[in-house]
């Protein structure tokens, strides 16, 4: 896929070992709130949205800075690795895994450091007022 045919991908972060695996990180202009049931987990005006392409086009994911978390999360003893984001650590709410965070992402995605994302099937995202 050439940048000239898809100008929106000019600033994409690309996997150096697989140029068709890439992502775009954009600031979210509107307020984001994340809920688990009626429990407010996070409230942010500084969120980032990640759109990733790899084996398929993945659903966009919203990442919330740690400073905007409201709920207290527990650490889960689990980790995964993404070649363009780094090692993800997982978090739980009341014993159930609910999301992940990149505490030390790889340098090309440093803007995701300390940002949390949540499983869509377990949470509800509200964008805007």
N, C-alpha and C positions, 0 to 999 in steps of 0.2 A: 504494500500500500504506500504510495508516494505521498509526501506532504503536499505536493501541488494539487493532487486530486482531492485531498481532505484538509483544507487549511486549518480547520479546528484542531487538528492533531499536531500542528507545528510545535507546540510547547509540551507535547506528551512526554512523559517519563517512560523510557523504553528499557526492557530487559536486555542487557548487552548480549546475552546468549540466545535470545529469541526475539527479533525485532517486531514480530507480530503480537507479542505480549507487551501491552502498554497501558498507561493510565493517565488521566487528566485530573488534577486537583483544582477545585475552584472554591473560593469563599462563598458562603451562602449569605445572601443579602438580607434575608428575613430572619425573624426570631424562630428558633427551633426548640420545641419541648418534646421530651421523650417520657412516655408513661409505661408502667407495667400495671395493667388494670387501671385503678384510680390513683396509684402511687406515682408521684412525679419523681423521675430519676434525674433529669437534667433540664436546664433552662438556659439557652445560649443565644447570643447575638454574634458569636464568633465561630460558628461551626464551619466545617469544610465538607464539601461533597466530592466523592471520588467516583469517577466512571472508569471502569477497567475493562479491557478487551484481552482475551487470552484464548482459551479453548472455545470460548463463546463470548458474547457480550453480557457481562454481569450486570445485575441490577445495581443502580447507583447506591452508594453507602454514605451516610452522613456521619462525620466524626465530630465529637464534642470535646472541647478542651477540659482537662481535669478540673480547672478552677470553676467550671460551670456545672459540675456534678452536685446533686442534692442528696441522693441516697448514699448509704454506706455499703460498699461492695466488699465481698470476700474474694481472696485470691484462689484460683483453681489451679491445681497441680497439672497443668497441661500447657503445651507450647506447640506452635506450628511455624513454619517458615515460608515466606513469600519472597521470590527472587527480586521483586522490585519494591517491597516494603520492609522486609526483614523479619525478625522473630516477634510473633504475637503472643502475648500472655492473655489468659482468660480470666473473667471475673464472674462472680455469682451474686445473686440476691436471695437471701434466705435459703441458701443451700442449692439453688438451681442456677446452672450456668446461663448467663444472660447476654454476655458481650465479650469484647476483646479490646486490647490496647497495645500500642507499639511504644514501649518505654524507651527503646534505643533503636529507632529505625535506621536503615542504611542511609548514608549521606544524601543520596539524591532525593530522598523523601523525608528529610529532616522536619519538614513542616507538619508532619503527622505525629511528631514526638509528643507523648503524653495525651493524645486524643483517643477517646473511647468511642467504639461503635457497638451497636446492639442488634441482636437477632430480630429481624422483622416479625417472625412468627410468635415472638414472646413479648413484643413491645408495640407501642403505637407512637408514631411520629406525627407531631402537629407542626406545620410550617405556617408562619404568619401569626398575626394577633388573633 
